[in-house]
Amino acid sequence: MAKYLTISEAQEKLPELPEELTDDLAIVTKNGQPVMAVISYGQLTSLLETLDILSDSEFANRLKESIAQAERGETISWEEAKRKLGL
């Protein structure tokens, strides 16, 4: 869940934000309007990796098809997957 902070609150809490925002984000407001978001470096890295993966249209299409197959129940067991991969 996002935490809302005014710019003044964000400035005051800056030293504690890294510990507070490991899994959450903060929305910083000015005059009651959102002006920026603060996320942990780990969250940023994960987000950028996700964007990179999803920007690969071939991969994105394969992922969508895989999700659709799973939703239709078209799955195989772990044992069968290992067998097909020769593991």
C-alpha positions as CSV (number, residue, x, y, z in Angstrom):
1,M,0.0,0.0,0.0
2,A,1.4,3.4,-1.0
3,K,2.3,5.8,1.8
4,Y,1.5,9.5,1.1
5,L,3.9,12.1,2.4
6,T,4.1,15.9,1.9
7,I,7.4,17.2,0.6
8,S,8.1,18.5,4.1
9,E,7.4,15.0,5.6
10,A,9.5,13.3,3.0
11,Q,12.4,15.7,3.7
12,E,12.1,15.0,7.4
13,K,11.8,11.2,7.0
14,L,14.4,10.8,4.3
15,P,17.0,9.0,6.5
16,E,14.3,6.4,7.5
17,L,12.7,5.9,4.1
18,P,15.1,3.1,2.9
19,E,14.0,0.9,5.8
20,E,10.4,1.9,5.5
21,L,10.0,1.4,1.7
22,T,11.5,-2.1,1.2
23,D,8.2,-3.4,-0.2
24,D,6.1,-0.3,-0.4
25,L,6.3,3.0,-2.2
26,A,5.7,6.6,-1.1
27,I,3.8,9.1,-3.0
28,V,5.1,12.6,-2.3
29,T,2.6,15.4,-2.6
30,K,2.8,19.2,-3.0
31,N,-0.2,21.2,-2.3
32,G,-2.2,18.0,-2.0
33,Q,-1.3,16.8,-5.5
34,P,1.1,13.8,-6.2
35,V,4.4,15.1,-7.7
36,M,6.7,12.1,-7.3
37,A,7.0,8.5,-6.2
38,V,9.8,7.1,-4.0
39,I,10.6,3.4,-4.3
40,S,13.5,1.3,-3.1
41,Y,16.4,0.6,-5.4
42,G,15.4,-3.1,-5.3
43,Q,11.9,-2.3,-6.5
44,L,13.3,0.0,-9.2
45,T,15.6,-2.7,-10.5
46,S,12.8,-5.3,-10.5
47,L,10.5,-2.9,-12.3
48,L,13.2,-2.1,-15.0
49,E,13.9,-5.8,-15.5
50,T,10.1,-6.5,-15.9
51,L,9.8,-3.6,-18.4
52,D,12.8,-5.0,-20.3
53,I,11.4,-8.5,-20.5
54,L,7.9,-7.3,-21.5
55,S,9.3,-5.0,-24.1
56,D,10.5,-8.1,-26.0
57,S,7.3,-8.7,-28.0
58,E,8.1,-12.3,-28.9
59,F,8.6,-13.1,-25.2
60,A,5.5,-11.2,-24.2
61,N,3.4,-13.1,-26.7
62,R,4.8,-16.4,-25.6
63,L,4.1,-15.5,-22.0
64,K,0.5,-14.5,-22.8
65,E,0.0,-17.8,-24.6
66,S,1.5,-19.7,-21.7
67,I,-0.8,-18.0,-19.2
68,A,-3.8,-18.7,-21.4
69,Q,-2.8,-22.4,-21.7
70,A,-2.5,-22.6,-17.9
71,E,-5.9,-21.0,-17.4
72,R,-7.4,-23.6,-19.8
73,G,-5.8,-26.3,-17.7
74,E,-3.3,-27.3,-20.5
75,T,-0.5,-28.1,-18.1
76,I,1.9,-31.0,-17.6
77,S,3.3,-32.4,-14.4
78,W,6.8,-31.5,-13.1
79,E,7.9,-35.1,-13.7
80,E,6.7,-35.0,-17.3
81,A,8.5,-31.6,-17.8
82,K,11.8,-33.1,-16.5
83,R,11.3,-36.1,-18.7
84,K,10.8,-34.0,-21.8
85,L,13.9,-32.0,-21.0
86,G,15.9,-35.1,-20.3
87,L,16.5,-34.3,-16.6
